[in-house]
Amino acid sequence: MTSGDTTTTRDAGAPVTFITGGSSGIGAASVRRLLGLGHRVAATGRSAEKLAVLAEEADAGERLLTFEGDAGDWAHVSAAVEETVRTFGRLDHAIANAGYSADAHVETGDPEKWRGMVLTNVLGPALLVRAALPALKESRGRIVLIGSVAGYKNTPGNLYSMTKWAVTGLAENVRMLTTGYGVGTTLIAPGRVLTPFWDERPGGAAAAGPMISAEELVETLVWAIAQPPGVDVNTLVVRPIGQQN
């Protein structure tokens, strides 16, 4: 540490990336890949245990910050972003990845489980944009929202799909706002990705059809945030070959 400054001197020039939902799936794969590329990374997640395992496996020392908390809670998100900027001295990328599905059929699902899903999936990305934008305006950085193919193609009664349609709309809304600040906005809409998302579905991932790995999807994210200054890639839909819907 430098005197009077919490920024690690050795890595002071490295990009800083903040990721919600970083404890598993696409988020954890993003953390590992970006650390491997030399980024300084801050990751949030609901499970302190999973975050601790991720930190131990990554063995990134001071280049990785983790925050246990709820991506749909303003106090948590704003405090985590503030601490990231205080520690690393800047913020270059904000990735809104946190999201899940919870008994999400509007005819047969459990309404008691819907509120948390809607807050995480819809409010969460907006909160991250709100918290990160001041620092991103300074760095002329980039926002990435992880949506879904389900945000383009409806399935009957699927409330999870509705939340991802909201993310699709938010991405264009945010792009129109931030482009005037020199801040890029990218929506990545994956098809089927092999993550714990499928664990509670009938037949699991094996019954769902072709998949890509989280690591394969993350290569798209890495490409998007590595675009030259002045280039804004706005929408990327990524499916496994063989997925028709």
Summary of the structure (lengths in Angstrom):
residues: 245
radius of gyration: 17.4
end to end distance: 50.6
largest distance: 59.5
contacts: 820
relative contact order: 0.13
helix: 49%
strand: 17%
